[in-house]
């Protein structure tokens, strides 16, 4: 008998077909609310694994309704939509796809940094519209080499960002829950001081209730009118009202954003600003990376059912 797997989100081919070959898939993602409730009622005592992502809620009630659940495999890096405490209470492992996407997300952080500091979008429009020919040379911008970058969240993604920034002659410091003595960069526990000491502040930490609003008004204010804020984490980690206010008033220089508080319809007060570079939560949006993320789901489930060590287990303790 193939193990029963609840599919809360579809993953890319060929990974999806590989799942279908190895498991009895129950497509929760294709049903409306009534159909989902009926599916859970019919399969609750047979489901042994869940495939999901960082956006589809996997609640305490749903976890409790699956007494045979052994593993949850997320195709995303973020796990804030998953009740990790409910999983921890039952000793159910959770896996994600972080290793597959760290290079693309780090690239996006550097892309947003450079585009924001060199005003790339407006410079493009200035050139394409013919304004260059009518009005002359574009205004001078601020260089990036030699500047100071503070990274909030020095996990694998944060470290990949730091290595790229160092190669561009940018000085690195970082903040987070705890210092990592094995790393070569200075740690600053006080995020306000980290921002005060930085020209560029990059959010690269996990989302969820524990990090909600940690990039506060005070942190953003400390970055100052020449500062650049870059977010490749989650929209929830920043006080978006403060971000809008400070950017609008010139008390924060500019921002490069891949994530927002309300997705996929971010606040128009933010998206209408001229000193913001916008990306539609697409840092990991390459064919190669999305394929690799999907394959990690397949590989983690295969490892679990073979009694082997999981490839990308998330600490849910």
N, C-alpha and C positions, 0 to 999 in steps of 0.2 A: 504494500500500500504506500502510495506517495504521501508524504507529510502534507497536511492542510495548511495553506498560507493565505492570510487575509491581505489583499492588495489594496492599500488606501491611496496609492498614486501609481500611475503607469511609469515605467522606466524605459529608457531608450533600447532600441534594437541594436545588436542581437541579444542583449542581456535579457530582455523580456521573453524572448522565445526560449532561451536557456532555462529560465524559471519555469516556463510552461512544460518543458520536457521533464523536469526533475520533481515538480510539486503539483499538487491539486490546488489550483489558484481559485480564489473566491473574490470576485471583482467588486469590492465595496465602492471603488472609485467611479463605477459606471452607473450607480443607482442614486435615486432621490432619497430623501430622509426616511420615508416609509420603507422603501426597499432596503435601505441600510439596516434599519431596525429589524426587519424580517430576516435578513441574512445573518445578523448576529444571533438572533434567537435560534436559527436552524443549525448554525455551525459552532456555537460557542463552546461546546464540549470537545470539539475536534481541532480547532485552530491551534497550531503550535508555533507559528511565526507570523509576524506582521512586517510588511514592506510599506514604508511611508516616506515622507520628506519633512522639511522644516517648516512647512506652512499648513499642513493638514493636522488639525488637533487630534491628538491621541490622549484622551482624558483619563482621569482616575476611574470613572464609571465604565468606560470601554475596556480598560485594562482589567478591572474587576469582573467584567462579564466574560472574560476568557480564562477560565481556570487552568487550561492546559498550555497556556502561552509560555514559550521557552526563550524566545529571542525577538528583538525588534531591530530591523535593519533599515536605516534611513539613507536615502540617496543624496541627501543634502549634508552640508557641514553643520549648519545650525540645528539645534534640537530643542529650541525654546517652546515649540508647540507640543512637545511630548512631556507628559508628567513623569519626570525622571525620578521623583521621590516615590511614586507608586511602583515604578519598576524596581527601585532599590529595595523597597520594603519586601518585595517578593524574590529578590535575587535574580531578576531577569536581566540579562545583558543587553546593552544597546550598542549598535555600531553606527558609524557615520562615514562620510566620504572625504574628510579633511585632507588627507595626503594627496589626493588626486587633483585638488584645485588650488593648492597653495601658490604655485608659480603664476597662474593666471591672475589670481587675486592680488598678488604682490605687484605684478606688472600693471594692473589697473590702478593701484595706489600711486605708483610712480607716474603713470599717464595722467591721472587727475591732478597730481601735484604740479607737474610741468605745465599742463594746459591751463590751470588756474593762475599760476604765477606769471605766465606769459600771455594771458588773456587771449588764448588761441581762438575761441569761437568768434569773439568780436573782431579779431584780426582777420579771420577768414572772411567774415561778412564784409569787412572794410575793403578787402581786396576784390572779392567777387562782385560787389555792387558798383565798382568803379570809383569809390570814394577816394582811394589812394591817388588816382590820377587827378581828381578834382581838388583834394585838400592837402596832398603832400604826405610826408612820412608819418607813419603811425606813432603814437606816443611811446616813449621809452618805458620799459618794464623793469622789474627787479630780478636779478640773477638768482639762480638756485644753488649753484656750486658755492661752497663755503658757508652755507646757512646751517641752522641747527634744527633737527627734526626730533620731536618727542613722539614716541609710539606708545599708545595705551593698549596693552595686551601684547605680551611678548611670547606668544605661542609659536607654532611652526610658521604661520602666515606672517606674524610680526617679525620674526627672524629673517624670513625671505625678503621682506620689505627693507629691513635694515641693511642687509648685504647689498641690495641693489642701490640703496641710497649712499652707502659708503663708497661704492664704486664711482659715484658722481661727486665725490668730495663733500658730502654732507655729514655733519657731526650728529651722532646718535645718542639719545638717552631714552629711557623707557620707564613706564609706570605700570602698575598692576597690583594684584593681590599680594604678591610676595616677590622678593628678589630672586634671581637665578644666578648664583655665584659662578656657574660655569660659563656664563656669557661675558664678552669683553666690554660691554657698554654699561655706563653708570645707571643705577636705579634711583628713581625718585618716587617715594610713596605718595607725596602730596601732589595731586594732579594740577592744582592751581599753580604751584611752583614750577612743575614741569612745563606747563603752558607759558608761564612767564619767561622761562629760560629758552623757549623755542620760537623759531620763525614759522615752523610748520608743525601741526599737531595731527597725527594720524590715529584714527580709531580702528583697531584691529582685534577687538576683544569679542567674546561670545555674547550673544543676546540673552534675554530672559529676565526674570524679576530681580535677580541679584545685581544686574548691571544697569537697570533702568535709570536713565537720566544721569549717569555718572559724569558725562561730559556736560557739566552744569553751566548756568549763566556765569558763575564766577570763573570757571575754567576758560570759557570762551572769551570772556572779558579780559582775562590775563594774557591771552594770545595777542590781542591788540589790533589796532587799525592797519598794521602792515602784515598781519599774520594770515596764514592759510590753514583752514581746517579741512581735512580729508576724512571721509567716512566710507570704509569698505566692510564695516561690521554689520550692524543692524540699526534701523532708524530709531529704535527704542533706547539706544544707549546715550542719545543726545537730547537735551532740552530743546526741542525744535522751535518752540515759541521764542526762546531766547536767541536761537540761531537766526531766525528771521529778523528779529528786532535789531540785533547787532549788525548783521549784514546790511540791512536797510538804512541804518543810521551812520554807517561808515566806521563804527567802533570795532568791527572785524573786517579785515581786508577783503578776503574772498574765500570761496569754498569749492571743493570738488566732491561730489556726492554720487555714490552708487546705490544708496539705500535711503529709505524715507519712513516716516512714522506711518503714513497711510499709503499703502501700495495696493494696486497699481495706479492710484490717483493721488499723487502727492499734492500738498497744499499749493495752490496757485500763487499765494503770496511769496512762496519760496521759488517756484519754477519761473516766475516772471522777473526775478532779479537779474540784473546784468552782470553781477560779480559772482555768479555761480556757474560751475560746469556740471552738467547733469548726465548721468548714465542710468538706464532703466534696470537696476539690480541685475547687471549682466557681467559682473567681474569674472565669473567662471564660464561665461557664455562662448566657449569654443567647442567645436565638434569633438576634438581630441579629449578635452577634459570631461565633457558631459558623458562621453562613452566610457571613460575610465571610472567616473563616479558610479555609473550604472553597473559596471562589472564588479565593483567592490561589494555591491549588494549580493550578487551571485556568489562571489568568493567567500563572503562572510557566512552566508547561509550554508554553503557547502562545507565550510570548516566546522560549523556548529554541529551539523547532522553527522559529520564524520568523527566527532569527538576530538577535533583538533583546536589549536589555539586560534582565537579570532584575530583577523588582520588589523582591524581598526576599532577596537573596543573603546567606548566612551566611559570615563569615570563617573558613575552615577551615585557614588556613596555620599 
